[in-house]
Amino acid sequence: MLYIRALLYLLLVAVLVAVGVFLTENPGTMQLTWLGYEIESSVGIFLLAVALLVVIFALGYALLRLIWRFPWIMGGKMKASRSRRGHEAVSRGILAAAAGDIEAAEEWTRRAKRLASDEPLTRLLTAQTAQLKGDHEAATAMFAGMLEQEDTRLLGLRGLVTQAVREDNDERALEYAREAYAMRPQTPWVLEQLFESSEKAHALDEAEDAVLMQLRHDQIERPAANRKRAVLAYERAEEALEAGDLDKALKEAKTCYRLAPELAPGAALLAKVHLARGAHRRAARALEKGWKWAPHPDLVAAYKSLVPVEPPMDWLRRLRKLTAERAGHEAARLALAAAALEAEIWAEVRQYLRIHGGEPLSRSACLLMAELERRENSDEQAADAWMLRAEAAPPDPAWVCKVSGVVVERWYPRCPASGVFDSLEWRRPPYIGSGTTAAALVSMTAPTKALESGEVTDAQVVPPGEANTEAANKDAADKPAPAPANDSDGAAAPEAKDETKDKATAGVPVAAQAGGVVPAGGGART
């Protein structure tokens, strides 16, 4: 392109030079008579004068046009300046609203209304400022006004959905989400909100359709989609079971187990449905398969309910069959220890409560040891020591909300405290040990340290009361009895004097951000 322009420029120069040379060689003469005047000149001078007159007329025309259009030009510049200042006010106002600065947001909102009142972003800023001030009625009215224009309709629907969610109006939120889905079915926030609103409103089939649409448009990974669909199937199975529709309950429970076999409540629900249909063997198989995926106390309780009344030894045999695949799991060891305790097989209780990997015994293990000391040895002092240790021991795993940290007694599809879908996970809740005395700390940690260091072996560790009497008699005159080492089977209770027990203060478990346990009767929804 540059070469072409240079070539044209050279061609033009050549033409002008040729014309100039031609006029020089052939000057000629031109004579003009006008209004009594006679003008005589060469052709070249005449042409130059004509060109000069053309330039003068062109400049005059441009000047007149500028004078004529001057008001419109100045008006356009003022409008552009106003628009620029309006956009600046909207931008600064949105930033102030996002930062939570109410005063700045109000000031910029006033400027934006004055400078750019018709802009969609000005309406959004006005609604956000109203939300920040807590004026939800004004915010709702502003978002509703956005529905009148096509370019702001989706934005208005999103604001109305947010307002409905804040007001816990699930039906209205679902209505707005459906309207947004009709406009933009592939928009990520629309599909997510449609899922949330429809699930809260118990429109479970519509919620599953939203998950499938998310999966189709690559907005969610398949494992996460399967988990959501499994929880929805769990809810449908529960509803069908309560309504007495056992066929539908079985179908949905199987779907839940197929999509998320690691969800222990799903396996327990499937066994419950089989049991309601009289299929005891299928119920047992469902629990046994579920145990292989996720060992859980709920599965133990459901397995025990298959035979409500049976001798302790029979229950222990059945429990061994259930836990055969994952016998080393904490839930298996505690369940087997409790069953062996009922069957009065003391050595087996100690074996199941053995410390693995240097981990301290949990609260339930300590309580089982206390009961073991009472029933096997009638040793109330050792039982009291284990009870004291249980108060400061790590709490047992429980259903803990990933969002709020609240501990609940059973699993719900939606946490009753935070209201978040599928936010409960089975883990050990946080706890704080406060005011524990040095003697109690030694009592809790010495056995583990001894086992880890290799200073004490399984053969050397014995329960309290069976310690080496010669060493005890030798040290009795010089110093108080030391805190005893725990045996590797978890069989030894920490030996605590009365004054040690009086001084020790228990650790108190806490649930982060909540402080307490939400009971099972607290409801499954918010």
Beta strands, then each sheet from edge to edge (+ up, - down):
strand 1: 30-34
strand 2: 37-41
strand 3: 398-401
strand 4: 407-408
strand 5: 424-427
strand 6: 431-432
strand 7: 508-509
strand 8: 517-518
sheet 1: 1+ 2-
sheet 2: 5+ 3- 4+ 8+
sheet 3: 6+ 7-
end
